[in-house]
Structures are given as C-alpha cells and as structure tokens.
Amino acid sequence: MKQFACITALFILIIHGHVQGQVVITGTVSDEATGQPLAGGYVVSGKGQGAVTDTDGRYIIKSNDRQVTLNFHFIGYKDLTKSVNFSSSDTAILNVSLQTELLQIGQIVVSANRSEQKISELTVSMDVLRSADLTRNHITDTEELINKTPGIEVLDGQVSIRGGTGFSYGAGSRVLALIDGLPVLSPDAGNIKWQFLPLENISQVEIIKGASSVLYGSSALNGIINFRTASASNVPETRFYAEGGIYDKPGNRNWIWWNTPRLFSSASFSHLQKAGNNDIGIGLAYTGTNGYRKYNDETLGRVSFRFKHYDQKVKGLEYGINLNSGYTDKADFVLWENAAYGALKQDTSTVSYLRGSLIAIDPYISLDKKGKFRHDLKFRLQSSENRFAVRSENNSRAMLAYGEYQAGYRLSEVLNLIGGFAGNLSRVTSNFYGDHKGINVAGFAQAEVEPLAHLKVVAGLRLEFNSLDGINDKLIPVFRTGINWQAAEYTFLRASFGQGYRYPAIAEKFASTTLGSIRIIPNPGIRSESGWSSEIGVKQGIKIGPLQGQADLSFFLSRNSDLIEFQLTNYPYFGFMATNVEQARIYGYEIEFGLERNEGRLPLRIGGGYTFIHPVEVNPVTGKSTDEYLKYRRKHSLKLSVGTGYRKFEAGIDLYYRSKVLRIDNVFLLEMTRESILPGFYDYWMSDNKGYFLADGNAGYRISDHFTLSLAVKNLTNTEYMGRPGDIQPQRNFSLRFAGKF
C-alpha cells in the first residue's frame, strides 16, 4: 500500500512538473549501517528551496534548473552533497545513505577563540547545551538551565563555575554572559539579567570554564556563557508551545501558607525564514507564576527580532540588526519570615514590587572571505530600568553603548591571527547607587599556530583601560596561552593558562540601602579582583557500533586575589560592605561524558558529569593555605541524565547531587546577629546542611509530525533544599506542554 502511494505521488508530480516546466527529484534518506529511514533531516537545494524528510525518510524537491545540487543534512551524520543532471526526463529518483559521525566531539563552537572551531580542538574546557535540552525538560528560565550544568551553581542569580564565585547579594558577576558574542551584563549592578536572555531562538549555549578576560574583558574572570541564536535555513521553521503547571505541597506541612493552588504558565513562539537574500527571525515569550512563596509572584514578557541581509554585489558581505527586549513585574524574595512556619513566606519588611525592563539593539556588519580574512563590526545600545512601587529610593536606570571591531586573518595553513578593539560607554542614574559615568576601552590580539600536524598552539594578549566618573584606573594587561594535540583519531590532549581580572561593579562601590534588618554600606575605595586559572585535560571520542559520543577529563587550578565579598562591619555603622578580603586557591578535577544511539527502536542518550573542588583561602604573604574554606562552595556535584524512546513515545530522567555548603557568612551563625536577620535559621542550618539529591523526570508523546504533548515533573522526590541562606528552592511541581513545529 505504501509503495502504491509513493508511485501515485510520483505520477502526480511528473504531470505537474511537465505542466509547470519544473523538474522533480524524490527519494529516501537512510542510515548507511542499518538501512533505517532518517526522519526530520534537511534536503537543501539553493537559497529558499528545501524539504524535510518525513517519518519514512522520504523527500520531494522541485526545481526550475536542469542541473540540481542537493545537500543532505541530519544531526549526528556526515553531510552529503549530490548533483542530478536532467537531459530528457523531468524526474529523478535519488536515494542516499548517510554515515554517522562523532557528533559531540565534532560540534562547531565560536566562543573559545572567537572563530568557528571544533570543540575537540579547543585548549580550554567547554560545555555546549543544545536547544533540545530546554524543550525536553520544560526549561523556560536561563538561570535554571545553567544551574543544572555539571560543575556550575547559581545562587540567587549569581553563577559560579568550578567554585570561582560565592554569593555577593546580587552585585557583580565573575562570569560574563553574552548574546552572539556581545556582553549583556547590567552596567549598574554588574549582574546577569537572566530573565531577559532569549531562549526562543537559541541554537546552543556555549560555556567556557576558566578565565576568559583576554578575549572578553572584565567580568570574564571565572568564565563566559554565550547564548548563540539560531540562523534561518533554506527550510522555514516555526516553533511554539503553551504550558501550564502546578506546585505540589512541600514535605514540611508547617510551611503551607496557601489555600488555593499555586500555578504557573508559559508560552513561546518563534519563526525563522529566508526571504530572498534576507534572513528573518522573531521570538515571543511569556511566563507567569503566582509563586510557591508568599510575595514572590512574577509576570514576564520577551520579544526578539533578527534581520540579516546577504549582499549580492560583494560576496561574503552581510549586515543586519538584532533586537532583544523584555518587561517584568515581580516581587523578589529576600528574607523568610521564620524557619518554623514561615520559610515560604517573605518577611513583609523586605517585600518590594519591581517593574523592570530591558531593550538591546545590536546592528552589525561582517565581511567574510573564507579561507583568507574576516572583518566584524558590532554594536550594542542597551537600556535597562528598575522601578520599585514602594522603595523609590532604590530606582535605577542604566544606559550602555558598546562597540567592537574584530579582524581575522589566515596568513598560511599554519598561522591564524585574530585581533581587534572594543569600547564601552555607560551611564547610571540612580537613587540607589548615585549617578555615574564609565568608560572602558580595550585592544586584544591572539595567534593560533599549527607548527606540526595535529598540534595547535594559542597565545593571546589584552590591554584594557577603565575610567569611572573621570577617575582613571591603570592600564591592565592580561595573557593567555594553550595547546591542543590530537594524539589519535579521537583523542585530544590539551593544556591552558589564562589570566583574569574584574573591575568592581557600581553597586559594589556605591550601593546604599536598607532591606529589613540588612543595611548595605558603600565602599568607593574597593579594588579590582585579579587571578589566573590553568588546566590540563583529555577529550576522547567514543564509537562502539551504533553508540557514539565523547568523554572529557580535566584537572584545574586557579588562584585569585582581592576577591570581593560583602562583610559585616561596624564602620561607619553596623551593616554589610563590599570588601577585598579573599585570597583564594581552588583545585580539583571534572569528568563529563555524553553518549547517543540514534538508531533502532530504542534510541538512547546518556550523559552527565562529576566535579570535585577544594576551595580554600590562602595567606597573601606566604601563599600557603589557611585551611579555611571559601564561602558558599561545595566539594562535590554530580549529574546523570538518561533518555530513550519507543515509536511515538520518549522519556527521560535527570539525577543531581550536591554536597553540603562548606561555609557561609558568620552573621547568619553568630548568636548576637542571627535571629534578627533570619529567625530560626541557625538551628535549621545545623541540622539540614547535609547536601541534597534531586530527580527530574519527563515524558512525551508525538501526536503527529508537527505536534507533541509532554509532561515534566521536577523534584520528583519532593526534596527540601536551600540555595543561599533563607532561600528555599521549589518543591515538587508538574507541568504539561503542548508544542508544535512546522
């Protein structure tokens, strides 16, 4: 019956082709080793022409040309190009078989060296998160996405990679967030606006673990997180989903404060399309929750737009503009009411409703002569605003103008150069921080040399200058170097060393406010942080029959000076002040792996990682350990993910473990201060700081080629656990999602 349908369809197309003067190519795409049809692969023919293989691997292409070149692309397989010449006949049948490849070890990334490169060839550690990870686990919040990555923890918005950061009450970030290579930190607090990062059109997220200041500047002391947006392909693509969820009751029934269900919902829409010589993309997102904690509700909306034009007169020239914007209306959770009955109720003295907004406009122009040189000129105009309904003294507005020029030259087969300069003008108007103007300029250069086959050496230098309110800082030089050697077909050895630094955020210098019993004191004289990180590692590709993937082992050591922490002080009055106190040394190791089997009736994916760190303070004079642990760090973290499917069903489970927090601020433990800040916290901490285990589950059903219905259950075991002091994390919750893709 299926063969009859194919013949009938082909017959109709033949007649249609003769009427219209078109040629028709049809056929199937299959796995070379097993012969299984490959559904969802792309078959591309010229600009704006293409097709997607159906559930039986079939495709149909129509063209007005007598010579047609087809490009076959399927994730996890090597690309294949075939040409068909038409002489007498107007129809052709072309069946192709694709070879599998080590997908994970061959992933193309750009963040590590600011140019396209295979992840296996890098000199530093990098994790790559794909858009499928978001969809499968119903992740709508970028903070949650990053927090569930091996070796990374996010405490109330502040991200720490391999223990490089503690908790600084929302001010300053040692990890730089980027959208398509452009920084998105707020100029006032120097923090990441997680809620405004667009997930609607993300192709992948690239995370560098280690100092990255040479290529990306201040705030990349501990690493970078680059959100790369998707580009339009020859096949237009539309995605959407609508989701609703509910929070279960916490394990501690004394904490239940509601008598109506605590609900949350989200929706998303995105579209990518080529229109002639243009790429167009649009993304919309909405999230709303009435919160599992009292006075902690939020409504959030995002809009993104992307436009790119390919110049037909100058080959390789393209230019465009990207727009990202968002608006939120929420109440942040600051301090609980008490540990016994009010851990999920906010202390009313700290409740403050916030209306926040962000808009970023990014025009750019690029000239790419592949194999020879590339020029990129990028700009960002960003405005963010915080308005508080009650605490108007905390209002702030921040403006940023950023520009960057980068040139890349391949002088020969063994030498590739990248260099450029960047400038940043910022202006902050605030009752909270005061009014300030900042200037940041930098120049950078990097060389990649391949002196021998399979051996790559990278070295780079950056000079950066900073000025705030007319007061100039000294010129800062930073250096990095690394080496990568392909020891065997799928074995890559690497080593790297990189310096890093971070200028204090305006909030760390000038913040002055009171939240409940907490008072923040400004410190205009605070110094910049500095440090370095090094690592050695090996990445091993794995291919055992249909099972393929990679494993990565790394050993790392970092040393930092003048790390900024908020400390309790009595001068000039009692409160918290940002102070240069920590001289830190962190060493450890990390193991990560990912395996996939995409064929057969039961496809399999399994992956995860384990990270061990030893974070201690060191004596600044002797350089020896004081045996005092750094605050807000954990020694052990573990993640394991397993997923499979059968016909139209798929399911998966993610397991997480984090050991206990080694140390926190003494103000939460000292008898004279602890009860006034967090009532009942001391007893809770002494009995419950034991680490925690989490499990998230998901299951989905493919209704058709276009629609999917899925269920996600987060915190399956209803584990009770805490982030920073007084910040109880979500109990078990359920969400149901209806999604479509065209």
Secondary structure as UniProt FT lines:
FT   HELIX           2..20
FT   STRAND          23..31
FT   TURN            32..34
FT   TURN            39..40
FT   STRAND          42..44
FT   TURN            47..48
FT   STRAND          50..52
FT   TURN            55..56
FT   STRAND          58..63
FT   STRAND          67..73
FT   TURN            75..76
FT   STRAND          80..85
FT   STRAND          91..93
FT   STRAND          96..98
FT   HELIX           104..106
FT   STRAND          108..109
FT   TURN            111..114
FT   STRAND          117..118
FT   HELIX           119..121
FT   STRAND          125..130
FT   HELIX           131..136
FT   TURN            137..138
FT   HELIX           142..147
FT   TURN            150..151
FT   STRAND          152..155
FT   TURN            156..157
FT   STRAND          158..161
FT   TURN            162..163
FT   TURN            169..170
FT   STRAND          175..179
FT   TURN            180..181
FT   STRAND          182..183
FT   TURN            187..189
FT   HELIX           194..196
FT   TURN            200..201
FT   STRAND          202..209
FT   HELIX           213..216
FT   TURN            218..219
FT   STRAND          223..229
FT   STRAND          237..247
FT   HELIX           253..255
FT   STRAND          263..275
FT   TURN            276..277
FT   STRAND          278..289
FT   STRAND          298..310
FT   TURN            315..316
FT   STRAND          317..331
FT   TURN            339..341
FT   TURN            343..344
FT   STRAND          345..346
FT   HELIX           348..350
FT   STRAND          353..369
FT   TURN            370..372
FT   STRAND          373..388
FT   HELIX           392..394
FT   STRAND          396..412
FT   TURN            413..414
FT   STRAND          415..430
FT   TURN            431..433
FT   STRAND          436..452
FT   TURN            453..454
FT   STRAND          455..468
FT   TURN            469..470
FT   STRAND          471..472
FT   STRAND          476..488
FT   TURN            489..490
FT   STRAND          491..502
FT   HELIX           506..510
FT   STRAND          513..515
FT   TURN            516..517
FT   STRAND          518..521
FT   TURN            524..525
FT   STRAND          529..544
FT   TURN            545..546
FT   STRAND          547..569
FT   STRAND          575..597
FT   STRAND          604..618
FT   TURN            620..622
FT   STRAND          625..629
FT   TURN            631..632
FT   STRAND          636..646
FT   TURN            647..648
FT   STRAND          649..658
FT   HELIX           666..668
FT   TURN            671..673
FT   HELIX           674..677
FT   TURN            679..680
FT   HELIX           681..688
FT   STRAND          692..702
FT   STRAND          707..714
FT   TURN            716..717
FT   TURN            725..726
FT   STRAND          733..741
//
